[in-house]
Amino acid sequence: MLSLKMLHPNRDSLLSFSIKRIAVSFLAIVLSAALFYFGGHNIYIFGLFLFLYVPLLTLIKSSENLVIGAVLASHIYTFESIGLTIILNETALVLIGVSCAMATSVYMLNLRKSIIQKQEETEALLRKFLRNIKKQLIHQCSSEEQSQLLEKLDGCITTGLSASIEDNNNDILKDNSYYIMYFQMRREQYQILLHMNGYLKEISITDEEAHKLFDFTEQLANELEELNPANELIRNAKEVEEYYRMAPLPKSQEELQNKFIMLRYFSDIISFIEIKQRFSNLHFT
């Protein structure tokens, strides 16, 4: 209980936070021990302890430590006697609790740092894959290179998701499911890119034929970040899709196939963006 209440989510202030926890805990031990020694072990003295302890915590702006102080005072109350051994025992409990909490906090902070690193790595791989689509369409990047990127992306998402689940399970006092849903969202997008990579190798077009497609894909790569609601991307994607849909009829079988694949591309890319849009609407509106 003491260790759980002493967990802290900020590395920079972890030491000062722990020292403050020790100080207010020691205050609770000394105050409750003195009151029980002079007033006897009864519920009224415990009430008097709370009556004095709560204003003191408010005065030093440390009200969040009330539960810890109350737990320590209740320990001393149940002993029904006061001695140096009991005070040392409670002090030891506090020091052990703070030590365990500091070690756990450092581990959890490192885990969260690795999650953020995987998030950044995931977005970097997504950007690289999208920017390579232009090269792939004009045969400057092979589908095998894209497949290697997708393999790295798959591993990155898997690692990030596993770490996010562990992070959420570690903290029973707080819901940390955001990153779980983030990596699940990226997993859905990965599945679309995996599907797209299978048919993009079948198309061959020039820069002139696909400049709008290239420009839009570059915009998409630039606006992948998690905070982007993607509303403008959806509008632009539908505009470009309509542009290709209304283009002159193909004059050959190859042109017909290319047009079909480009329309298929935009259908998939709209689905890709809509996945991100649903995530943004859920968390940022």
N, C-alpha and C positions, 0 to 999 in steps of 0.2 A: 504493500500500500504506500509506504513512504517513498520507495523508489519510483513508483509510477507517478506520484505527485511531484517528484523532483526532476522529471524529464524536461529537457529544454530544447527547442527547435533551432536555436541560433548559436552557431559556433563562436562568433565574435564576443558574445556576452555570456558564454557558458560558465566561465570561471567566476565572474562577479555574481552571476545568478546563484551559483552553488554556495559561495561565501555568504550571501544574503540568506539563503535557506538555512545554513548552519547557525547563523546568528539568531534568527527568529526562533529556530527550534530550541536553541540553548536558552533563550529568554523564556520560552514556554516551560522548559524543564525547571529552571530556577524559580520562576514565579509560582508554578503549581506545587513544587516541593515545599516552598516557604508557606504557602497557604494551607496545605494539608498538614504540615508540621504544627502550625500554631492553631489551626481551626478544627483539625480532625478530619478523618476520611469520611465525608458524607456528601450527598448530592448538592447540598446548599453551598458548600465550599467550591465544588466543581462549577456551579452556576456563578459564584463570585469570581472564579478564575476567568470564565468567559466574559463576564461583565467588565473586567479590567483588561483582558488580553485583546478583545476586539477593538476598543478605542486606540490601544497602543499600535496595533497593526495599521489602523486607518491613519494614524498620525505619521507613521514612517512609510506610508503608501505601499503596504505589503499585505493587503487583505487576502490575496490569493493563498497565503500561507496559513489561513485559519484552520483548515482541515488537519494539516500536519501538527500544529500546536495542540489541537483538541485530541488527536490520537495519542500524542505523547502524555498529555495530562491524564487521559483516561487510563493509560498504562500504570501510571503512578497511583492513581486512585484505586485500582484493583489490588495493588500490593498491600494496602491497608497499613503500611509502615513506611517510614522515611529513613534512609541511610545513605552513606557515601556510595555503597555498592549499587544501590538502585539508580542513583544519579549517573554513576559511571556507565551502568548498563544502558540507560536511555541515551546517553551521549554516544556510546558505541553504536547503538542502532541507527542514530542519525548519520554518523560518519560512514557506516557501511552502506546505508541507503543512498547517501550522496555519491559515494564512490561508484556504486553499481549504476546509479542514474547517469553519472558522467560518462562511464564507459559505454553504456547503452546509447546515450545521446550522440556520442562521437561516432559510433557504428552506424546509427540511423542517419546522421548527417552525411557520412561518407556514402551510404547507400543512395541517399537522395541526390547527392552530387553525381554519382554514376548514372542515375536515371536521367538527369538533365543532360549529361554528356551523350547518352544514347539518343535522347531526343534531338539534340543538335546534329549528331551523326546521321540519324534517320533523315532529317530534312535536307542535309547536304547531299546524301545519296539520291534522294528524290529529285532534287534540282539537277544533279548531274545527269540522271537518266532522262529527264524531260528535255534538257538542252542537247542531249545526244540524239534525240529523235530527228532533228534537222539533218545531222550528219548521216544518220542511218538511212534516211529517205533519199539522200543523194550519194549513197554508198561510200561515205567517208568514215563510217562506223559500222561494224558488223553486228548482227544480232547476237553473236557469241559474246562480244564485249558487253552488250546490254544484259545478257543472261548472267554474266559474272557480277555485274552491278546488282541485279535483282537477288542473286544469291547472298551477297553481302547485306543487302537491305533486309532480307528475310532473317538472317542471323541477328542483325541489329535490333529488329523489332521483337524477336523472340526473347533476346536477353533483356531488353528494356521492359517488356511485359512481365517477365518473371521477377525482375527486381521490383517493379511496381506492386505486384501482388504481395511480395515479401514485405515491402515497406508498409503497405496497408494493414497487413496482418500483425506487424510489430506494434502498431499504435492502436490499442483498443479504445482509447479515449477520444480519438479524432478520426473522421472519415477522410482517408487519403486516396480515394478511388479515382481521382481526376486523371492521374497518369495511366491507370489501368485502361480507362476509356479512351485516353489519347492514343495509346499504342494499339488498341483494338480498332480505332478509326484508321490508323495508318496501315494496319493489317488488311482491312477491306480495300484500301487504295492500292496496296501492293498486289492484291489478287487481280484487280483491273489491269494494272500495268503488265503483269505476267501474261494475261490474256492478250493484251495489245501487242506485246513483243512477238507473239506467235504469228500475227498476220502483217505487221508493218514491214517485214522482210520481203513481202510479196509485191511491194509497190516501188516504183521508180519514177520520180518526177523531178522537174527542174525547179530552180529558185523562182523563176517567173510564174510557174504554175501554182506554187504553194507559198507565196510570200505572206499571205494572210495567216495561213496555218503556222508558219514559222514564227511570225510576230506574236501570235496569240500564245503559242507554246512557251516562248520566252517570257511573256507576261505572267503566265501561270507559274513558271519556275521562280520568278522573282517575288511572287505573292503567296508562297506556301506557308508562311508562318502561322502559328496556332491562333493568334488573335485576329487574323483576317476573316471577316464574316463571309467573304467570297461572293457577295451579291453581284458586284460589278463583273466578276469573272463569269458568272452564269449568263449575264446579259450579253457580254462580248462573245462568249462561246456560241450562243444561239444565233447571234448576228452573223458570225463567220460561217456557221453551219448553213444558214439560209443563203449566204453568198454562193457557196459551192452548190447548193441544191438548185439555185436558179441559173447557174452557169449554162452556156450553150451545150447542147447535147453532144456526147462523145462521138468522134468520127471513126473510131476503131475499137476493136475488142480490148486492147490494152488500155486505152483511155477510159473505156467503160469500167473496167476492173479497178483502175486507179480512183475513179470518182466514187465507186461503191466503197472502196476501202477508206477514202477520206471521210465520207459520211458516217461510216462505221466508227472511225476514229473519233469524230466529234460526239457521237452518241455515247461512246465510252468515256470520253473526257468530261462530258457533262455529268455523267454518273459519278466520276471521280471527284468532281467539285461539289456535287450535292452531298456526298458523304461528309466532306469537310464542313459544308454549310449546316448540316444537321447537328454536327458536333458543336459548332460555334453558337448556334441558336440555343442549344441546351445549356451551355456554360457561360455565355457572355451577353445574354439578353435578359 
